[in-house]
Amino acid sequence: MSSRGPSVDSGHRTAGVALEFGRTFVVRPKGKHQATIVWLHGLGDNGRSWSQILETLPLPNIKWICPTAPAKPISLFGGFPSNAWFDVHDLSEDGPVDMDGMDAAAVHVANLLSTEPLDIKLAVGGFSMGAAASLYSATCFISGKYGNGTPFPANLSAVVGLSGWLPCGKSLSERVAVDEAASRAASLPILLCHGTADDVAQYEFGEKSAQHLISSGFDDVTFKSYNGLGHYTDPQEMDDVCDWLTSKLNLDGK
């Protein structure tokens, strides 16, 4: 099978600093390979923990790629380093956005997907900070470029965000204003899931993220809430993710 192009090494340079991403864990499909999903972990986590969860899901047609974010100083932790896709000052809608870090995460997602066969559907998803980076990658896809203006090469078929938020939500409508971007936004399926008892990434972040997406022209947004669920996942949520991915990616299930 032909592939989408050459991959780029794990080092990425942003703002004059070379980022070294950690180990990437891959869960191979147990059945016919129909889709590949890059899954991004939350702040301080790594790719291994999520690969172990995703491996148990009844989704035999999906190849999961679970990278580990680079360790970097985090403003929220007073500069203490942690595995993170981007810097975080505070978890609020109006907090400063680390655009260099966001772009670096989106570049890494595109690089990881670049060698997948052309007949394979591509998607991105994540938890918490990983969900935020995934949604940012979605905005790069619909606008056709990263925040720095460089073309975004991956063709995404679905996006999943668990317990996360939409970065740059207030300026999203500007990125969707172009005709081609509006068409991509209208047809890109997005699933957002959030627990009502989340005390880290507040439930209202998830609600507002869905509202921003819909008001900006994303016509296929599903928002699911889970009563009493904190900043973690549970079997019902993962069942919903499986059902949604099977439907949106037209998976055979065998």
N, C-alpha and C positions, 0 to 999 in steps of 0.2 A: 504493500500500500504506500502511496505517496504521503508525505507529511507536509506540515504547514511551513516549514522553514527551519533554519538552524536555531539551536538554543543558545542562550548566553550564560556564561558562568555565574556562580552563586554570588560573586562579589558585585556590588552596585555602588556607584559613587553619587553622593548627593551632598550639595552644599560644601564640596571640597573634602568630604569625609567618606572613606571607603567603608561600606557596610558589609559585614560577613554574616550571611544567614547561616542558621544552624542546620542540623540534619533534616533531610526530607524523608518521610515515611510513606510508602506506597502500598495501598491495598488493591490487589489485582482482582479483576472481575471473575466471579465463579462460573459465569455463563457467557453468553455472547456479548462481546464488548460493544456497547452502543453509546455510552456517554463517559466523559471524564470530568470530574469535579475537583477543583482545588479548594481545600477546606482550611480556613485560617483560624487558629486558636485565639484565646483571649490573652489579656495582659498577664505576663509571668508564667504562662503555660508553655507547652511544646507540642510538636506534631505527633509525638508518640501517643499521648493520652487520647487524643481524638481518633487516631487511626485504630486504636483498640475498640473504641465505641462503634465506629463506622463499619468495622469488619463484621460486627454482629448483625447488621441490618439486613433484612430480606430484599436486597437490591442486587441481584447477581449480574446485572448488565452494566454496573457502574465501576469504573476505576477511580479510586480516591487518591489524590495527592495531598499529603499533609505536611507542609513545610514548617520549619521552626524559625521564628522571627529572630533578628539580631538582638543581642544584648546592648542596650543603650541607656543613658541617663534619662530618668523620667522626672519631669518637673513636679508632678503630683506627689512623688515620693521624696521630694527635696533633693533631687539629683541622683538618688540611689539607682544603680543600673538594674534593668529587668528586661526579659524578652518582650519586645514590643514592636508592632508594625509602624508605629509613629509615636511622637511625644504627646503626652497628655498633661495639660495644666490643671484642668478641672473638668468633671463630667457635667457639663451644662451646655445647653443649646447655643449660648452666646460666648463660650470659651474660645480662646485663640486656637486656630487650626494649623497644625504642622504640615503645610503643603508639600514640603520636600519629602517628608516621611510618607505621606499619602501616595505621592507619585512613585516613590521607591517600592512601596508595597504593590501597587498596581503593575509596575514594570515586572516585578518578580512573578506575579500571577500570570501575566502574558508570556513570560519566558518559560514557565513550567508547562504551559499549554501549547507552546510553539511546535513541539515535535509530535503532537498527536495526529493520527491519520485524518485525512480530510473528510472521511465519511462519519467521523465521530462527533457527537454533539458536545459542546463545551459549556461548562457552568462554573460558578464560584459561589462559595458560601462560607459562613463562619459564625463564631459565637462571640458576643460582647465586642471587644475591640476588633476581633476578626470579622464580625458582622459589619462593623463600620467600614473597614477596609474593603470588604466585598461590595458594599453598596457604592463606595467611591469608585471602585473598578467598573461598576455598572454605569456610572455617570461618564466615565472615560469612554466606555464602549459606545454609548448613545451619541456622544459629541464627536467621537472619532479621534480624540486626542487626550493626552494627559493634561494636567493643570499647567504644565510648562509649555504646552503647545506642540510637543512631539506626538506624532501619530500613534494611536493605540491599535495594535495589530490583531487582537483576538476577537473572534466572533462569538459572543455569548448567547446561549439559548435559555438560560435560567439563572436566577440569583436567589439565595436563601440567607436570611439574617435572623439569628436567634439572640434575644436579649441584647440587642445593640441599638444603634442610632445612625441617622443619616448625616454625614459630615457635609457642611456647606449647603444645607437644605434651603436656606433663605435665598441663595443665588442660583438654585437649580434651574428655575424657569428660564434664565438667560442662556444656559447651556443647551436647552431643548428648543430654543427659538428657531434654529435652522431647520428647513424642511426635512432633510435626511435624518437629522437627530430626532425630530418629532415622530417620524415614522418608526424609527427604532424603539423609541420610548413607548409608543403605543402598543407594540407587539412583544415587548420583553416581559416574560412572566417573572414576578417577584413574590416571594413568600416571606412575611415577617411574623415571627412568633415572640410573645413576651408574657412573662408572668406578672400578675397583679401585685405580688409581694416582693418584687425585685427591689432590693435596697442598695444596689450598686449602679446599674443603668436603669433609672426609674422607668416605670411603666409608661408614663406620659411621653418619654423619649420615643418609645416605639410607636405610640399612637400618632404623635406629631410627624414622625418620619413617614408613616403611611399617608398621612394627609398631605404632606409636602409632595410626595411622589405623585399622588393622584391629581392634585391641583396643577402639577407641572406637565401633565400629559401622559403619565404612565397609566395605561388603561387596564392592565392585567396585574393588579396588586391585590394580594390576599393577606389580610391581617388576622391573626388568631391570638386570642388571649387565653390565659390559663389561670383560673382563680386559685390564689394561695401559693402559686409557684414563685420561688425566689430566684436568685441569680444562678440558676443551674437548669439542667434539662431533666425531663422525666419520660417514662415510656409512652405516655399518650402523645406528647409533643413529637417524639421521634416517629411514632406511627403516622402522625399527620404529615410529617416531612416525607416519609416513604410514599404515602399515597399521592401526595402532590407531585413529587418528582416522577413517579411512574406515569401519572397522567400527562404532565406538561412535556416530558421528554419522550413520551410514547414508547415506554420500555416494554419488552416482551415478557420479562419476569422469568426467563429460563435461559 
